[in-house]
Amino acid sequence: MLKRLKPIMRKEFIQISRDSRSLGVLLVLPSFLVFLIGYALNFDVKHVPVAVFDQDHSETSREFVRSFETSEYFVVTQNVDSYRDIELLLGEEKAHMALVIPPDFSANLLAGRDAPMQIIIDGANANTATTVLGYSSVIVQNYSTKLAAKAFERIGREMYKPIELRPNIWYNPELSTAKFLIPGMIGFILMITGVVSTSLSVVREKERGTMEQLLLSPLRTFEVILGKTIPYLGVALFSSVLILVVSVAVFHVSIQGSLVWLFAGIILFLFCALGQGILISSIAETQQVAFLVSTFSSLLPTFLLSGFIFPISSMPLPLRLISNIAPAKYFLIIARSIILKGAGPEAYWQQFVFLAIFAVAALGLATLKMIKRPA
């Protein structure tokens, strides 16, 4: 079989090397997407522009405002004199949050009374607003705790804390968005490039009229598929190495687990992607149709239904059920378990089984579709 596979594999390698578009998709595009997504797609909320409506104008109110300025999350950009100014700044997106300090703020604190103040947040972007609310609540709570500690100190008593929180964040202690996204980006990029590149291979043979020659050759149908898949698998593996090198060198992502298991997962995932691409190309009659079908069938499920960006647990039940046919969902669990958590195969062996089932099903259906008819 190896002797029969060698000519078709050599033919595919020559064809790939002569096709600048395929080389661009397989080699240049993945590294470019890692840079683009790694820098552009960022969930960190920092340097939020804040407007301050200080009606107290006291040293206490200014100290309270400084507690926001000294954090990396907020930047005071405007001091306003009315709610109308706040409305204009938030409407024009020159500020995303406003602090409203009432006239009796310092007097209430000095008298030992509650000192209410107001925070107005632009809720147009719900995710950003939720994060900003969380940050501001922590700052206000810390400032209140500091004032309470000073009050206890003045009367010669130590402040009592019934519960002391000591958070300990595992796997991604810096809460870096890049480290969270990199494993998903590997699956996202390999799925798109693998499906799109291979989906055009069989269709190209059909358009050139050489597909019938392959089917009438001594090669079995499965060998034709395997011979056209292995070259793309090799190039995609090289592309995955480039992605990992860029991730480690640029975004400082350290691989905590076994490289052997990681590349075993990548190879199995690539068989899923290449099998899906071959299946599409065996059905489509033109390269335009193959490109459109492969793009939509790989892009949307991988981006929306794999857990790459949106947690699957928060999706409606029908979408959670549909997500089970997206191979990127299972690869993402493998990649995050190995790269971020350093887990062993006992944590993700089931995902290997699901990927193997998908790969066999995709390649099997492609084989059935392309079964050689007798001459």
Secondary structure, DSSP 8 states (H G I E B T S, - for coil): -HHHHHHHHHHHHHHHHH-HHHHIIIIIHHHHHHHHHHHH------SEEEEEEESS-SHHHHHHHHHHHTSSSEEEEEE-SSHHHHHHHHHTTS-SEEEEE-TTHHHHHHTT-----EEEE--SSHHHHHHHHHHHHHHHHHHHHHHHHHHHHHTT-----S--------S-TT--HHHHHHHHHHHHHHHHHHHHHHHHHHHHHHHHT-HHHHHTSSS-HHHHHHHHHHHHHHHHHHHHHHHHHHHHHHH-----S-HHHHHHHHHHHHHHHHHHHHHHHHH-SSHHHHHHHHHHHHHHHHHHSSSSSS-GGGS-HHHHHHGGG-HHHHHHHHHHHHHTT---GGGTHHHHHHHHHHHHHHHHHHHHHT-----
